[in-house]
Amino acid sequence: MSYLASERCRLYYEDTAESDPSKLAYPAVIFVNGWAISSRYWKPLVEQLSPHYRCITYDQSGTGKTVIKGYQPTFTIEGFTDEAAGLIEHLGLDKSRNLHIVGHSMGGMVATELCIRFRNALLSATIIACGIFEETAFTSLGLFFLGGLIDFSMNFRNIFLVDPLRSLFIKRAATKAISEEYQNIIIEDFTQSDKEATNAVGKFSIDPEALRAYTRHVLEISSPVLCCVGMADHTIPPEGTLTLYEKRKVESAAPTRLSKFSDLGHLLMLEETAEFATELKKHFEFAEQFYKKRPQEMVD
């Protein structure tokens, strides 16, 4: 448990190599959080992966234990990417091809930018529940209403502290039951996150220009990509992730793989931790073999 000071914030992060220095020799995995949530929700997954990987989690500006008071962080995709990039460089994860990047929901947009920025260090990318949609009048209308829902949620978010709205909030995020501990974490993080940061993140996640840039950039990732989706996701329609997978399969020369979970929702890492961890390990191992089998000059 450490802090990294920058112009943006005092960034709170956890690195499994701190308690076990032998992990410095392992492939590293950095997890990029979704909207309005701290890094605590990765803990069960980290416990599954840590025997084989060096795992790094962190609280983005506006969430968890990261300190933004007295700083002036920009709440944009570029700003959050700069924040995570500073941590990657601080930990020396940019020095060799030994890095897996995992992004969930909005974090998939930040993770994609990190993949482009650190392409020579990247082993693989995993994008969870962060898809793309064809631009139509219907999707534009949907994004408009989603923007209104974000405004409402932020202005009246304390209503989600009590039932029945508390239970409805959890059921929208997780189709399959999750523990009381993590239900409390999700509600606590959402209601206590910095309002300005949370509102900005919600808005740029549905901004048409940001979504177009995300689509372009995710196709440019030159390392293996795993698209993960819960087909019972009530937060972000799963069809977007399927579209992302199909588009990359057609337009990218790099391997693209898909993991579908028929009965899971938006929080795969909490709803079925062991099964999800198994899928991640398969992807990581595939990516590591991908690079071992190819001369470096062919994949840089």
N, C-alpha and C positions, 0 to 999 in steps of 0.2 A: 504494500500500500504506500504510494508515493505521490508527490506533486511535482509538476513541471511548470515553471513560471515562464510566461511569454507576454507579449504585448496584449494578448486577448484576455488572459485569465491565468489563474493557478489551476492547472488541469489535474484532476484526480485520476489516477490509473492504478491498476493492479497487474502485476507481471508474475507468472508462476515461477520464473527464474529467480525471483528475489528470495523465495524460501527454499528453492532447490537449484543451486547454480549449475547442476548437471544439465538442466533444461536449456542452457545457452547453446548446446550443441544440437538441439532438436529443431526441426522445422517450426517456424513461428506462425501463429494465427492471431490476427487482430480482428476484433469484433466491433462493428459500427452500429450503434443503436438506432432504433426507430424513433418515432415522434413522441415527445413528452415523456420519456422514460429514462431512468438511469441504467447503468450497466449491471445492476443487481440481477436482472432477469436472465443473464447469461450463466449464472453460477452453476446450476445443475448440469448444463452442457459442458462447461469448463471442467467440472469434476469427471465427466465421462472421457473427455479428450486429453486431459493433462498427463496421463501416463505415457502418452506418445508424442505430445506436442507442447511447445512453449506457448501459453495462452495469454493474451493481453486484452484487457477490457479497460474502458475509460468512460468517464461521464462528460458528455458534450456540454459546452457552455449553456447555462440555463437549467441544467439538471443535476441532481445528486449532490455530490460533495465538491464539485468544481466551483471555484470562487470567481464571480465576475464583478462583485462590488469593487469600485475603484478602477475598473478597467472599462474599455469601450469596444467590446467585440462586435463585429459585423455578423448579423444572423442571415447569412447567405450560403449557398452551396459552396462557393469559393472560400468563404470564411471558415466554414466547418472543415473543409478539405485542408486548408492551411493549418488548422488546429491539430488534426490527426497526423498530417505530414510532419509537423514538428515533433510529435511523439515518436513516429517511425524513425526519424533521423536521430533523435536523442538516444533511442535504444539500439542504434546501429543496424536496423533491419533493412536499410537501403544498400548495404555493402555487398551483398551476394544474393543469388537467386535462391531464397530460402523462406519466402513469405507467402502465406495464404491470407486473403482478405475476404471477410464475410460481412455482408451488409443486409440489414433487415428493414423492410418497409422504406421509409424515407432514407434510412441509412444506406439503402442500395444505391441511391443517387450519389451520395458522398463517396461510398466505396468505389463506384465506377470511376470517379475522378481520381481517386488514389491509384487505381489500377493503371490509368493512363500516365499519371505522374511518375509512378515507380515501376514502369513496365519491365525494366531490367532486373528488378528484385523479385518480381511476381512469379510465383509458382501457379497459383490458381485464384479465381474469383468465385464467390458464391453469392447469388442474389436471391433473397428470400422475400416473396410477396411484394415485389416492386416491378410491376410489368409495364407494358406500353399498350396504347390503344390507338386505333385508327381515328383520325380527326373527322368527326361527323357532327352534324347539328345535335344529335342525341347525346354524344359524349360531352360536347361543349355545355349543353344544358345540365348534364349531370355534374360537371365540374363547378358550374355556377351554384347549384344547390349545395354541393359539398362545401364550397367556400362559406356559404351562409351557416351551415352546420358548425363549421370551425368557429365562426364568430360567436354563435350561441353557446357552444361548449365552453369557450374561454370566459365569457361574461358570466356564466352561471355554473361554473364547474363544481362548486361546492355541493350542488344538489346530488352529485354522484357519490357523496359520502354515505348516504343512507338509502336503505331499501324503500321501494323496489328498484329505483334507478341504479343503485350500486350493482345489483345483480344483473340488470339489463346491460350495463356497461361491460361487465365481465363476460357475459354470454356473447356479446357482439365481438369481443376480442378473441375469445377462446371457445370453440365449439365443444371440445371435450373438456371435462372437468380438470381444473388445476387446483393445487393445494391452497388452503386458506392463507398460508404465508405469502404466496406469490400473488394471490388476489389482493391482499393488503398492500403489497409493494406496488402493484400497477396503479391502484387507486391513489395511494400516497404520492407516487411520483407525478401523476397527472395533475393532482390538485395543488401540489407544492412547487411545480416547475415555474421558472421565471415566465411571467405572462407575455412579455414582449418577445422573448426568444421563441416560446411555444407558438404564438400566433404567427410569427414570421416564418417559422419552419412549416407550419401547416399550409400557409399560402404559397410558398415557393414550391412545395411538393405538387401543387396542382396548376402552377403557372404554365400556360401553353409553350412559351419560349423555353422554359427550363425543361419541360418534358421533351421538346424537340431535341434539345442539346443532349439530354440523357439518352435518347434513342440513338443518336449519332455516335455517342461515345461508347455506349455498351457494345456496339458493333465493332468498335476499333480495338477492343481488348484482345491482345494477341496470345494470351494464355488460355488454358481450358477454363470454361465457365460452366457452373452448375446453377440451373434455375430450379428453385424449390417453391412449391405452392401447396397450400391446403385447399382442396376443392370445396370445402364447406366454409371458406373464409367469408365472413359477413362484413369485414372492414374494407377490404380492397377486392374487387371482383377478380376471381382467379383467372378469368379469360385473358387478362392483360399479361400475366406471366407466360401463359401458353403462347400468346402472340409473340412475345419477346423471344421465346425459345425457337419458334418456327422461323422467325426473321433472321436470327443469328445462324441457324442451321443452313439457310439459303445463302446468306451474304457474307459470312465469316469463314475464313480458311482454318481458324483455330477450332478445336473440339468444343462442342456444346452439348451438355447433358441435361436431362430433366428428371426431377424427382417429384412425383405427385403423391399426395396423401389424401385418400378419398374422404376420410371422415374427420379431418383436422381443420382448424380455423387459421387465425392470423398468427398465433403464438406456437408454432410447431415445436420450438425448443423447450416449451413447458408442457405442452399437451401430450407429447410422446417422446420424451428426452432420449431414451436409449435407442429407439428406432431412428430418430433423426441423427443422432451421433454416428450411428453405423453408416448412414448415407454420406455424411460428411467425410468420414474416414475413407470410404471407398473413393470419393472424389479426390481427396488429397493424395492418396496413393496412386491413383490414375495420373494425376498431374505430375507427380514426382517421376514416375516411369516415363511419361511423355518427354520430359526434358533429358532424362538419362539416355534415351534412345536416339536423340537427335543432336548433331553437332551444334555448339553454341551459336555459330554464325548463322545458322538456318532459322533460329527462333528469336533472336534479338530484334 
